[in-house]
Amino acid sequence: MTKQNAKNGIEGEGSYSGTKAYNEQTAKFIKDGKVDKAAQEAKRALDSPEGAALKAAEAQGKAGGKAGRPK
């Protein structure tokens, strides 16, 4: 990071602070024992009326995004 970018808080494409925050929050989520509850909630959501929309969004994401372009 250049001095100018550091002064402006710009990190470029790779955000070190964003990665650090994500990793810390993920570790806390796991440590706090929230994974099983979240998994159960996700399963209930898939089995609910909104399940079809969630599965469609997953398929769209796997296909490469909004326009269906390959990743």
Residue pairs with C-beta under 8 A, 6 or more apart in sequence:
1 10
1 11
1 12
5 11
5 12
11 17
11 18
29 35
29 38
45 51
45 54
46 54
46 55
60 66
60 68
63 70
64 70
64 71
65 71
